[in-house]
Amino acid sequence: MNDTQRIQKIDAFIEENKESMLRDLKTLVGIPSVQGPAEPGAPFGANVRKALDTALDMASSFGLNVHDCEGYMGYAEIPGESEKQIATIAHLDVVPAGNGWDSDPFELVEKEGYVIGRGTSDDKGPAVLTLYAAKFFKEQGQPLPYTLRILLGCAEETAMADVDYYLSHYPEPAFCFTPDAEFPVGYGEKGLFNGTFTGVLGQGNLVRFEGGVAANVVPDRAFAVVKADAAGLADTDRVKVTCEGEGLVRISGYDKGGHASTPEGTINAIGLVVEYLLDHGLCTPQENQFLQMEKELLNSTDGAFADIACQDHVFTPLTCIGGTVMLQDGQIRQTIDIRYPTCIDADTLQEKLSAFAARFGARFAAEKPSVPFYIEPDSPAIRTLIDAYNQVTGQNKKPFTMGGGTYARHFKNAVSFGMEEADETFPAFVGPIHGANEGVSVARLTQSLKIYILAIARLMELEF
């Protein structure tokens, strides 16, 4: 089959399957697969398990071989002439819905050529595309040189324990890409470093303080309930003041959230509440000490507050955001999410952040870090992906590195491959991944499917 015939077959397949693809996406979006309490056979909760079962049922209906990896992951595959695998890996879990939606986040809405709902872009939409890519090859009826395996993850948005389990129990693919980032090809990812600042406030003026839905999301809203008189406090353009009861006032901050890996243009709602509390003298000196730390932490996203701002020759500058805050039993906890380049390491981050916390009478504890990774951008596999992307789109783009943390970092030979576009603009009713009104155009979905099918076909022609 020459290239023209192959592309004609791909175009015909997409046209024939577009409506069923959207129906399947609607089904998956309708499952609120946020990680929940572990249950037998469902290590990441019942709803994630339901999403996995639903996706595997879809794959089975396409005639693909399916396998449940003990609830941690699942896969659908077409056995090839070789047991070596060309694989894709997408995930079915999602971040919490959060606030600010114009519709039910778990009910797919189609509007003016876009589909809106939690997971449409991250990552249920891409997961459906990979299943349909496999469906295309199944329908061709020709043996593939390598086994095509479509991996379906269940815990990408948390600690990626799903892929850790998978790689300790199942063979690693010869090459893998994840459609969980931006086009054209991400060949490297910054290190991931998360942790929590904790301060002891005791019994003061703060009664409640909450903000954020996840550690890796810049929060678009937060609030504090404080002992004060509402009569002397006024709203601002980003802060609303309401009476919460006798002698209590709620200070609510609202602004633009977003993904921790790309915080440019966001404004952290926790920081808005912090500044209002400090500016109006609403808290005790002990509370103000922690709030002053918060102000320095949340005022920027480059880590300058703790002398950790840096950049190297491979990656863009370090980013640091405050994700969630919670006051409970006299203790306040602020989580952070850092994406770091190769010019700094986890030990240095731990040392500098601990010293920063100590300045304010607080303490800092880190989670297990993940080091930066990258592979050579001129490898045959990466050139194959780039060529497929550029041919379909008419672009001439080059591979890049990024701050997002994807499944790719867990494999020896893997990259991220779409489906977002960094320079894409959206109408006002469409929001970003991890944000309210998350959405993607139907045109983006269908074009991405074409890219994936073409890329897989050409990967099958390489030597691994």
GULUMZA-405269 format. One record per residue (C-alpha): residue in three letters; x, y, z. Coordinates in steps of 0.1 Angstrom, whole numbers. Example, Ala and Ser with C-alpha at 12.3 -4.5 7.8 and 13.67 -1.06 7.14 Angstrom:
2
@r=ALA u=123 v=-45 w=78 $
@r=SER u=137 v=-11 w=71 $
***
This chain:
464
@r=MET u=0 v=0 w=0 $
@r=ASN u=15 v=34 w=-10 $
@r=ASP u=12 v=64 w=12 $
@r=THR u=-17 v=80 w=-8 $
@r=GLN u=-38 v=48 w=-5 $
@r=ARG u=-30 v=46 w=32 $
@r=ILE u=-41 v=81 w=39 $
@r=GLN u=-73 v=76 w=19 $
@r=LYS u=-81 v=45 w=39 $
@r=ILE u=-75 v=65 w=72 $
@r=ASP u=-97 v=94 w=61 $
@r=ALA u=-125 v=70 w=51 $
@r=PHE u=-122 v=52 w=85 $
@r=ILE u=-124 v=84 w=105 $
@r=GLU u=-154 v=96 w=86 $
@r=GLU u=-172 v=63 w=91 $
@r=ASN u=-163 v=62 w=128 $
@r=LYS u=-166 v=98 w=139 $
@r=GLU u=-200 v=96 w=155 $
@r=SER u=-194 v=63 w=173 $
@r=MET u=-161 v=77 w=186 $
@r=LEU u=-179 v=107 w=201 $
@r=ARG u=-206 v=84 w=216 $
@r=ASP u=-179 v=63 w=232 $
@r=LEU u=-162 v=95 w=246 $
@r=LYS u=-195 v=106 w=260 $
@r=THR u=-199 v=73 w=278 $
@r=LEU u=-164 v=76 w=294 $
@r=VAL u=-168 v=112 w=303 $
@r=GLY u=-200 v=102 w=321 $
@r=ILE u=-181 v=82 w=346 $
@r=PRO u=-166 v=104 w=374 $
@r=SER u=-134 v=85 w=375 $
@r=VAL u=-116 v=105 w=402 $
@r=GLN u=-94 v=83 w=424 $
@r=GLY u=-113 v=70 w=454 $
@r=PRO u=-109 v=45 w=483 $
@r=ALA u=-93 v=12 w=472 $
@r=GLU u=-117 v=-18 w=470 $
@r=PRO u=-110 v=-54 w=460 $
@r=GLY u=-101 v=-55 w=424 $
@r=ALA u=-103 v=-17 w=423 $
@r=PRO u=-70 v=-3 w=438 $
@r=PHE u=-80 v=33 w=427 $
@r=GLY u=-116 v=32 w=436 $
@r=ALA u=-149 v=20 w=421 $
@r=ASN u=-154 v=48 w=396 $
@r=VAL u=-119 v=43 w=381 $
@r=ARG u=-126 v=6 w=379 $
@r=LYS u=-159 v=13 w=361 $
@r=ALA u=-141 v=35 w=335 $
@r=LEU u=-115 v=7 w=329 $
@r=ASP u=-142 v=-19 w=325 $
@r=THR u=-161 v=3 w=301 $
@r=ALA u=-130 v=10 w=280 $
@r=LEU u=-121 v=-26 w=278 $
@r=ASP u=-156 v=-35 w=268 $
@r=MET u=-153 v=-10 w=239 $
@r=ALA u=-120 v=-25 w=228 $
@r=SER u=-135 v=-60 w=230 $
@r=SER u=-163 v=-49 w=207 $
@r=PHE u=-137 v=-38 w=182 $
@r=GLY u=-123 v=-74 w=181 $
@r=LEU u=-92 v=-65 w=201 $
@r=ASN u=-77 v=-88 w=227 $
@r=VAL u=-82 v=-73 w=261 $
@r=HIS u=-66 v=-79 w=295 $
@r=ASP u=-72 v=-65 w=329 $
@r=CYS u=-40 v=-59 w=349 $
@r=GLU u=-55 v=-66 w=383 $
@r=GLY u=-73 v=-33 w=382 $
@r=TYR u=-41 v=-12 w=381 $
@r=MET u=-43 v=-9 w=343 $
@r=GLY u=-57 v=-27 w=313 $
@r=TYR u=-47 v=-31 w=277 $
@r=ALA u=-61 v=-40 w=243 $
@r=GLU u=-39 v=-54 w=216 $
@r=ILE u=-35 v=-69 w=182 $
@r=PRO u=-8 v=-96 w=183 $
@r=GLY u=19 v=-91 w=157 $
@r=GLU u=44 v=-113 w=139 $
@r=SER u=68 v=-103 w=167 $
@r=GLU u=61 v=-103 w=204 $
@r=LYS u=79 v=-69 w=205 $
@r=GLN u=54 v=-42 w=212 $
@r=ILE u=47 v=-8 w=198 $
@r=ALA u=25 v=7 w=225 $
@r=THR u=4 v=37 w=234 $
@r=ILE u=-5 v=46 w=269 $
@r=ALA u=-34 v=70 w=279 $
@r=HIS u=-52 v=73 w=312 $
@r=LEU u=-89 v=70 w=323 $
@r=ASP u=-86 v=87 w=357 $
@r=VAL u=-93 v=124 w=359 $
@r=VAL u=-88 v=153 w=384 $
@r=PRO u=-117 v=164 w=405 $
@r=ALA u=-143 v=185 w=387 $
@r=GLY u=-135 v=217 w=407 $
@r=ASN u=-156 v=248 w=404 $
@r=GLY u=-168 v=272 w=378 $
@r=TRP u=-184 v=249 w=352 $
@r=ASP u=-212 v=261 w=330 $
@r=SER u=-225 v=225 w=326 $
@r=ASP u=-223 v=192 w=344 $
@r=PRO u=-186 v=183 w=342 $
@r=PHE u=-194 v=146 w=338 $
@r=GLU u=-220 v=150 w=310 $
@r=LEU u=-204 v=155 w=276 $
@r=VAL u=-217 v=187 w=259 $
@r=GLU u=-213 v=194 w=222 $
@r=LYS u=-213 v=230 w=213 $
@r=GLU u=-202 v=248 w=181 $
@r=GLY u=-178 v=220 w=171 $
@r=TYR u=-164 v=214 w=205 $
@r=VAL u=-170 v=187 w=231 $
@r=ILE u=-168 v=198 w=268 $
@r=GLY u=-165 v=177 w=299 $
@r=ARG u=-139 v=165 w=324 $
@r=GLY u=-114 v=143 w=306 $
@r=THR u=-123 v=153 w=270 $
@r=SER u=-87 v=165 w=266 $
@r=ASP u=-70 v=149 w=296 $
@r=ASP u=-71 v=120 w=289 $
@r=LYS u=-102 v=102 w=280 $
@r=GLY u=-104 v=118 w=246 $
@r=PRO u=-69 v=106 w=236 $
@r=ALA u=-76 v=72 w=252 $
@r=VAL u=-106 v=68 w=229 $
@r=LEU u=-84 v=78 w=199 $
@r=THR u=-58 v=51 w=207 $
@r=LEU u=-86 v=25 w=208 $
@r=TYR u=-99 v=36 w=175 $
@r=ALA u=-64 v=36 w=160 $
@r=ALA u=-62 v=0 w=170 $
@r=LYS u=-97 v=-6 w=155 $
@r=PHE u=-84 v=7 w=122 $
@r=PHE u=-55 v=-18 w=121 $
@r=LYS u=-78 v=-46 w=132 $
@r=GLU u=-102 v=-39 w=103 $
@r=GLN u=-74 v=-39 w=77 $
@r=GLY u=-70 v=-77 w=84 $
@r=GLN u=-33 v=-77 w=76 $
@r=PRO u=-7 v=-90 w=101 $
@r=LEU u=14 v=-63 w=119 $
@r=PRO u=51 v=-67 w=122 $
@r=TYR u=50 v=-59 w=159 $
@r=THR u=23 v=-64 w=185 $
@r=LEU u=2 v=-32 w=189 $
@r=ARG u=-7 v=-27 w=226 $
@r=ILE u=-30 v=0 w=238 $
@r=LEU u=-24 v=6 w=275 $
@r=LEU u=-51 v=22 w=296 $
@r=GLY u=-39 v=37 w=329 $
@r=CYS u=-59 v=43 w=361 $
@r=ALA u=-37 v=66 w=383 $
@r=GLU u=-18 v=91 w=361 $
@r=GLU u=-33 v=121 w=379 $
@r=THR u=-20 v=109 w=413 $
@r=ALA u=13 v=90 w=419 $
@r=MET u=13 v=68 w=387 $
@r=ALA u=13 v=37 w=409 $
@r=ASP u=-6 v=20 w=380 $
@r=VAL u=24 v=21 w=356 $
@r=ASP u=48 v=11 w=384 $
@r=TYR u=27 v=-20 w=390 $
@r=TYR u=24 v=-27 w=353 $
@r=LEU u=61 v=-25 w=346 $
@r=SER u=69 v=-48 w=375 $
@r=HIS u=45 v=-75 w=362 $
@r=TYR u=45 v=-71 w=324 $
@r=PRO u=71 v=-67 w=296 $
@r=GLU u=81 v=-32 w=286 $
@r=PRO u=73 v=-22 w=250 $
@r=ALA u=100 v=-16 w=224 $
@r=PHE u=86 v=19 w=219 $
@r=CYS u=57 v=37 w=235 $
@r=PHE u=40 v=71 w=231 $
@r=THR u=15 v=88 w=254 $
@r=PRO u=-11 v=112 w=239 $
@r=ASP u=-12 v=132 w=271 $
@r=ALA u=7 v=164 w=263 $
@r=GLU u=12 v=186 w=233 $
@r=PHE u=21 v=181 w=197 $
@r=PRO u=45 v=176 w=180 $
@r=VAL u=67 v=154 w=203 $
@r=GLY u=79 v=158 w=238 $
@r=TYR u=112 v=140 w=242 $
@r=GLY u=120 v=151 w=277 $
@r=GLU u=102 v=160 w=309 $
@r=LYS u=113 v=181 w=339 $
@r=GLY u=118 v=165 w=373 $
@r=LEU u=87 v=163 w=396 $
@r=PHE u=90 v=175 w=432 $
@r=ASN u=60 v=178 w=455 $
@r=GLY u=57 v=186 w=492 $
@r=THR u=38 v=202 w=520 $
@r=PHE u=45 v=232 w=542 $
@r=THR u=29 v=228 w=577 $
@r=GLY u=24 v=255 w=604 $
@r=VAL u=9 v=253 w=638 $
@r=LEU u=-16 v=282 w=643 $
@r=GLY u=-34 v=271 w=675 $
@r=GLN u=-66 v=290 w=684 $
@r=GLY u=-66 v=323 w=666 $
@r=ASN u=-88 v=343 w=643 $
@r=LEU u=-88 v=318 w=614 $
@r=VAL u=-117 v=294 w=616 $
@r=ARG u=-114 v=278 w=582 $
@r=PHE u=-90 v=281 w=552 $
@r=GLU u=-95 v=259 w=521 $
@r=GLY u=-85 v=262 w=485 $
@r=GLY u=-75 v=241 w=455 $
@r=VAL u=-87 v=207 w=442 $
@r=ALA u=-53 v=190 w=436 $
@r=ALA u=-16 v=196 w=443 $
@r=ASN u=-9 v=198 w=406 $
@r=VAL u=-35 v=225 w=398 $
@r=VAL u=-32 v=262 w=403 $
@r=PRO u=-65 v=269 w=422 $
@r=ASP u=-91 v=292 w=407 $
@r=ARG u=-108 v=298 w=440 $
@r=ALA u=-102 v=296 w=478 $
@r=PHE u=-118 v=309 w=509 $
@r=ALA u=-111 v=317 w=546 $
@r=VAL u=-136 v=321 w=574 $
@r=VAL u=-122 v=345 w=600 $
@r=LYS u=-134 v=362 w=632 $
@r=ALA u=-142 v=397 w=621 $
@r=ASP u=-169 v=423 w=614 $
@r=ALA u=-181 v=423 w=578 $
@r=ALA u=-193 v=459 w=580 $
@r=GLY u=-158 v=473 w=577 $
@r=LEU u=-147 v=450 w=548 $
@r=ALA u=-153 v=456 w=511 $
@r=ASP u=-152 v=434 w=481 $
@r=THR u=-124 v=438 w=455 $
@r=ASP u=-124 v=428 w=419 $
@r=ARG u=-111 v=393 w=428 $
@r=VAL u=-122 v=389 w=464 $
@r=LYS u=-158 v=387 w=478 $
@r=VAL u=-167 v=393 w=514 $
@r=THR u=-198 v=377 w=529 $
@r=CYS u=-211 v=374 w=565 $
@r=GLU u=-208 v=338 w=577 $
@r=GLY u=-227 v=343 w=609 $
@r=GLU u=-224 v=364 w=640 $
@r=GLY u=-188 v=376 w=643 $
@r=LEU u=-176 v=356 w=613 $
@r=VAL u=-167 v=366 w=578 $
@r=ARG u=-159 v=346 w=547 $
@r=ILE u=-132 v=359 w=524 $
@r=SER u=-134 v=342 w=490 $
@r=GLY u=-109 v=347 w=462 $
@r=TYR u=-115 v=339 w=425 $
@r=ASP u=-93 v=340 w=395 $
@r=LYS u=-78 v=319 w=367 $
@r=GLY u=-64 v=285 w=375 $
@r=GLY u=-45 v=260 w=353 $
@r=HIS u=-21 v=231 w=352 $
@r=ALA u=10 v=232 w=374 $
@r=SER u=33 v=226 w=345 $
@r=THR u=22 v=257 w=327 $
@r=PRO u=13 v=283 w=353 $
@r=GLU u=20 v=314 w=332 $
@r=GLY u=-10 v=336 w=331 $
@r=THR u=-27 v=320 w=361 $
@r=ILE u=-34 v=339 w=394 $
@r=ASN u=-35 v=317 w=425 $
@r=ALA u=-67 v=322 w=444 $
@r=ILE u=-51 v=312 w=477 $
@r=GLY u=-27 v=341 w=473 $
@r=LEU u=-56 v=365 w=468 $
@r=VAL u=-72 v=354 w=501 $
@r=VAL u=-38 v=356 w=519 $
@r=GLU u=-31 v=391 w=507 $
@r=TYR u=-66 v=403 w=518 $
@r=LEU u=-62 v=388 w=552 $
@r=LEU u=-28 v=405 w=557 $
@r=ASP u=-38 v=438 w=542 $
@r=HIS u=-68 v=441 w=565 $
@r=GLY u=-51 v=429 w=596 $
@r=LEU u=-76 v=401 w=602 $
@r=CYS u=-53 v=375 w=618 $
@r=THR u=-31 v=371 w=649 $
@r=PRO u=7 v=375 w=647 $
@r=GLN u=12 v=338 w=648 $
@r=GLU u=-12 v=333 w=619 $
@r=ASN u=3 v=363 w=600 $
@r=GLN u=37 v=346 w=602 $
@r=PHE u=25 v=316 w=581 $
@r=LEU u=4 v=339 w=559 $
@r=GLN u=35 v=360 w=551 $
@r=MET u=53 v=328 w=541 $
@r=GLU u=23 v=320 w=519 $
@r=LYS u=25 v=355 w=503 $
@r=GLU u=61 v=350 w=493 $
@r=LEU u=55 v=315 w=481 $
@r=LEU u=24 v=324 w=460 $
@r=ASN u=35 v=357 w=446 $
@r=SER u=54 v=341 w=417 $
@r=THR u=59 v=307 w=400 $
@r=ASP u=96 v=306 w=394 $
@r=GLY u=108 v=295 w=429 $
@r=ALA u=127 v=327 w=436 $
@r=PHE u=112 v=329 w=471 $
@r=ALA u=135 v=300 w=481 $
@r=ASP u=164 v=307 w=458 $
@r=ILE u=156 v=277 w=436 $
@r=ALA u=149 v=296 w=403 $
@r=CYS u=170 v=281 w=375 $
@r=GLN u=171 v=269 w=339 $
@r=ASP u=194 v=246 w=319 $
@r=HIS u=201 v=240 w=282 $
@r=VAL u=174 v=213 w=278 $
@r=PHE u=144 v=226 w=297 $
@r=THR u=125 v=258 w=303 $
@r=PRO u=128 v=274 w=338 $
@r=LEU u=118 v=257 w=370 $
@r=THR u=81 v=263 w=380 $
@r=CYS u=66 v=261 w=415 $
@r=ILE u=29 v=265 w=424 $
@r=GLY u=9 v=263 w=455 $
@r=GLY u=-19 v=237 w=449 $
@r=THR u=-40 v=231 w=480 $
@r=VAL u=-44 v=247 w=514 $
@r=MET u=-63 v=233 w=544 $
@r=LEU u=-67 v=244 w=580 $
@r=GLN u=-75 v=216 w=604 $
@r=ASP u=-71 v=211 w=641 $
@r=GLY u=-50 v=242 w=645 $
@r=GLN u=-26 v=231 w=618 $
@r=ILE u=-24 v=246 w=583 $
@r=ARG u=-10 v=228 w=553 $
@r=GLN u=0 v=241 w=519 $
@r=THR u=10 v=218 w=491 $
@r=ILE u=34 v=227 w=464 $
@r=ASP u=42 v=213 w=429 $
@r=ILE u=76 v=219 w=414 $
@r=ARG u=88 v=210 w=379 $
@r=TYR u=126 v=213 w=378 $
@r=PRO u=154 v=211 w=351 $
@r=THR u=187 v=193 w=353 $
@r=CYS u=206 v=222 w=369 $
@r=ILE u=191 v=214 w=404 $
@r=ASP u=184 v=182 w=423 $
@r=ALA u=159 v=170 w=448 $
@r=ASP u=183 v=172 w=477 $
@r=THR u=190 v=209 w=470 $
@r=LEU u=152 v=216 w=467 $
@r=GLN u=146 v=198 w=500 $
@r=GLU u=174 v=218 w=518 $
@r=LYS u=163 v=252 w=504 $
@r=LEU u=126 v=247 w=510 $
@r=SER u=132 v=235 w=545 $
@r=ALA u=153 v=266 w=552 $
@r=PHE u=126 v=288 w=537 $
@r=ALA u=99 v=272 w=560 $
@r=ALA u=121 v=276 w=591 $
@r=ARG u=122 v=314 w=585 $
@r=PHE u=85 v=314 w=593 $
@r=GLY u=84 v=289 w=621 $
@r=ALA u=70 v=262 w=597 $
@r=ARG u=83 v=229 w=584 $
@r=PHE u=85 v=213 w=550 $
@r=ALA u=82 v=176 w=541 $
@r=ALA u=88 v=163 w=505 $
@r=GLU u=72 v=134 w=487 $
@r=LYS u=93 v=110 w=466 $
@r=PRO u=107 v=130 w=437 $
@r=SER u=109 v=120 w=401 $
@r=VAL u=141 v=130 w=383 $
@r=PRO u=142 v=147 w=348 $
@r=PHE u=144 v=125 w=318 $
@r=TYR u=150 v=129 w=281 $
@r=ILE u=160 v=109 w=250 $
@r=GLU u=178 v=119 w=219 $
@r=PRO u=155 v=140 w=197 $
@r=ASP u=169 v=127 w=164 $
@r=SER u=161 v=90 w=170 $
@r=PRO u=143 v=72 w=141 $
@r=ALA u=111 v=68 w=162 $
@r=ILE u=109 v=105 w=170 $
@r=ARG u=116 v=115 w=134 $
@r=THR u=88 v=91 w=124 $
@r=LEU u=63 v=108 w=148 $
@r=ILE u=74 v=143 w=137 $
@r=ASP u=71 v=135 w=101 $
@r=ALA u=36 v=120 w=105 $
@r=TYR u=25 v=151 w=125 $
@r=ASN u=40 v=176 w=100 $
@r=GLN u=25 v=158 w=70 $
@r=VAL u=-10 v=157 w=84 $
@r=THR u=-9 v=193 w=97 $
@r=GLY u=12 v=210 w=70 $
@r=GLN u=35 v=223 w=97 $
@r=ASN u=73 v=221 w=101 $
@r=LYS u=76 v=218 w=139 $
@r=LYS u=104 v=203 w=160 $
@r=PRO u=104 v=181 w=191 $
@r=PHE u=105 v=198 w=225 $
@r=THR u=109 v=193 w=262 $
@r=MET u=83 v=202 w=288 $
@r=GLY u=74 v=206 w=324 $
@r=GLY u=44 v=182 w=325 $
@r=GLY u=49 v=148 w=340 $
@r=THR u=35 v=120 w=318 $
@r=TYR u=38 v=82 w=317 $
@r=ALA u=67 v=85 w=292 $
@r=ARG u=92 v=91 w=320 $
@r=HIS u=85 v=55 w=334 $
@r=PHE u=97 v=38 w=302 $
@r=LYS u=131 v=33 w=287 $
@r=ASN u=120 v=43 w=252 $
@r=ALA u=89 v=66 w=253 $
@r=VAL u=78 v=101 w=244 $
@r=SER u=46 v=122 w=247 $
@r=PHE u=28 v=128 w=214 $
@r=GLY u=-1 v=153 w=215 $
@r=MET u=-30 v=159 w=213 $
@r=GLU u=-29 v=195 w=225 $
@r=GLU u=-14 v=224 w=205 $
@r=ALA u=5 v=250 w=225 $
@r=ASP u=-6 v=279 w=204 $
@r=GLU u=-43 v=268 w=199 $
@r=THR u=-69 v=294 w=209 $
@r=PHE u=-104 v=285 w=222 $
@r=PRO u=-137 v=303 w=224 $
@r=ALA u=-146 v=317 w=258 $
@r=PHE u=-169 v=288 w=266 $
@r=VAL u=-140 v=262 w=264 $
@r=GLY u=-116 v=258 w=293 $
@r=PRO u=-82 v=242 w=298 $
@r=ILE u=-72 v=208 w=310 $
@r=HIS u=-77 v=205 w=348 $
@r=GLY u=-99 v=237 w=346 $
@r=ALA u=-136 v=244 w=344 $
@r=ASN u=-152 v=237 w=310 $
@r=GLU u=-124 v=215 w=299 $
@r=GLY u=-129 v=209 w=262 $
@r=VAL u=-115 v=201 w=228 $
@r=SER u=-127 v=206 w=192 $
@r=VAL u=-140 v=177 w=172 $
@r=ALA u=-116 v=187 w=145 $
@r=ARG u=-87 v=183 w=169 $
@r=LEU u=-99 v=148 w=178 $
@r=THR u=-103 v=136 w=142 $
@r=GLN u=-70 v=152 w=131 $
@r=SER u=-52 v=136 w=160 $
@r=LEU u=-66 v=102 w=152 $
@r=LYS u=-53 v=105 w=116 $
@r=ILE u=-18 v=115 w=130 $
@r=TYR u=-18 v=85 w=154 $
@r=ILE u=-29 v=59 w=128 $
@r=LEU u=-3 v=72 w=103 $
@r=ALA u=25 v=73 w=129 $
@r=ILE u=17 v=38 w=142 $
@r=ALA u=17 v=25 w=106 $
@r=ARG u=52 v=40 w=100 $
@r=LEU u=65 v=28 w=134 $
@r=MET u=57 v=-7 w=124 $
@r=GLU u=82 v=-3 w=95 $
@r=LEU u=111 v=5 w=118 $
@r=GLU u=137 v=-18 w=133 $
@r=PHE u=134 v=-21 w=171 $
***
